[in-house]
Amino acid sequence: MQTVNQAQIRQLGASLLVGESIAAEAREAFLNAIMDGVDFYRPVYEIVESLKKIAAEYTPRLATTFWESDVAAWLGAYRFGASELPKWSLNYIRESTMGAGRYIPPLALLTGDQPPPIIFPKLENAAKSLMARGILQRPVFDELSDQAKAKAFTVAGEITDGTIARIRDTLATMTVEGPSLPKFRKVLDKKLKTSLLGPGHIETVYRTNLQAAYRDGRESLVQDPIVGSIFPYQEYIPITDGRVRPEHLALGKLGLNGTGVYRRDDPFWDNFTPPWGYNCRCGTNLLTIRSAARKGVKEAQQWLKTGAPPENPTWRVQDIPFPSYPGFGQRGGDLVT
């Protein structure tokens, strides 16, 4: 009898740690909003409105983090259960579904050698990727091609290579230990001995890189053939507060049938996978055929009704009325600063 992969358990624990870190950041934001309200004698309704805005930003991030952890845990358990079945049964399932012209159950994909376990979020790999990037001054970095930028790390401003390296190292460490914006600011101030970066600049460096790390973990998860067969759609989720950019908000309605849902194979995701700009806080959510149908996607509704995938899948990339930002938005793209 096999045992559950211990490395996967540890990494799933890391993804839960990300969720707790987001929750801790939200709690601090709540406390600051309340204390600011009391200190400046604001009416109760103004304080409550501030809390509602904070909740609107953090709730989707928490839900997405824990949901993706659940998908990874399910995938690990699914593979473990399938590995206990005799090989002839898996071959039978595969042969009985091939060429049927209908949806192939994911169990049919488990024939032959088992692929390595998919882990979300690949925090350690994201940290290693950060640490492997060469340090460059921003003017030099800006002259590089997108491909060369993928192997470099920089921070805007008149700061030394050593300072840039300490910022990179701090971010890499926190990626593994559990990210938190207040903690990042505190640790960075201590390491640099002074606040060389303004609060807004620190937030940009922090959020953009952490979002990219989450994206890399999510993309490694959805590239698995089993997960890909179960979740053929993906929803774009903008943060609907006063800080959201109009283009980011628009993508929540430019998908299939006026929704934020796009096919996973739509080239749209090659340019608009969050983060597709500095400080982008948007998220994504994998969707089954049934979930996409419930959200109003007619293609998915027909697929659910007939059991047959669409002969001419609908892509939305050609209908996006604005371009993405250079160097951002790729699937499993670069960590940027």
C-alpha positions, 0 to 999 in steps of 0.5 A: 500500500502506498502512502500519501506523498509527504512533500505534497502535504508540506507544500499544501501546508505552504499554500494554506500558510499563504491564506493565513498570511492574507487573512493576517494582512486583512486583519491589520487593514481592518484594525487600521481602518477602525483606529483611524476612524476613532482617531479622527472622530469619523462617523460609524457609517464611514468606518463601516464603509472602509471595512466593506471596501477592505473585505471586498478586496481580501475576500476573493483573494482568500477564497481563490487561495483556499480553493486552489489548495483544495484542487491540489489536494483533490488531485493528489488524492485522486492520483493516489486512489487511481494508483491502487487500481490494477493497470488493466482497469485503467487501460479498459477505461481509456480504450472504452472512451477513446473515439467516442466523441464525447467527454472523456472521464479524467480517470482515462488519463491516468494510464501508464506512468504517473506524472509527478504530483502537482503542487500549489503554490510552488512557493519554493520554486518561485523563491528559487526563480527570484534568487536566480535572477541577476541584479541590474540597475533599472536603466540597464534593465529597461533596455533589455528584451522581454526574454532577457528581463525574465532572467533579471531583477531590478527596482526603480530608483537610485539605489545600489546593486546591494540594496536591490539584492537585499530586496530580492532576497527578502521577497524570496524568503517571504514567498516561502515563509508566508507573505504579508505586506506589513511584514515585508515593509518591516523586514525590509526597513530593518535590513536596509536600515532606512526607508529608501522606498516609499510605501507605494513603491514597496507595495508595487514590488510586493504585490506584483511579484507575489501575484506572479508567484501565485500565477506560476503555481496556478499555471503549473496546476492547470497544465496537468491533463487531469485538471485541464480536462475537468476545468476547461474554463477560467474566470477573470476576477477584478477587484471592484473597488476605487483602485481598480483600473478601467481595463482590468474591471472591463475584463470581468465582462468581456468574456463569453456572453458578457461574463468574465469567463473565458476558455482556458485555451483562449489566447486571451490568457497569453496576454491578460493572465494576472498580474498584467500590470504593476500592482495588479490585484486581479485573480482567476478561478478555474471553472467546470463545464457546469460552473461555466454554464451556471454563470451564463456561458451558452457554449458550456450550457450546450456542452452540458446538455449534449455531453459533446464539446463544441465543434467550434470553440469560442475565443474572445481574444480578438474582441478585447478593445485594448492591448496588454502591457509589454512584459506582463500577462503571460501564462507562467510568465516572468516575475517582475518588479 
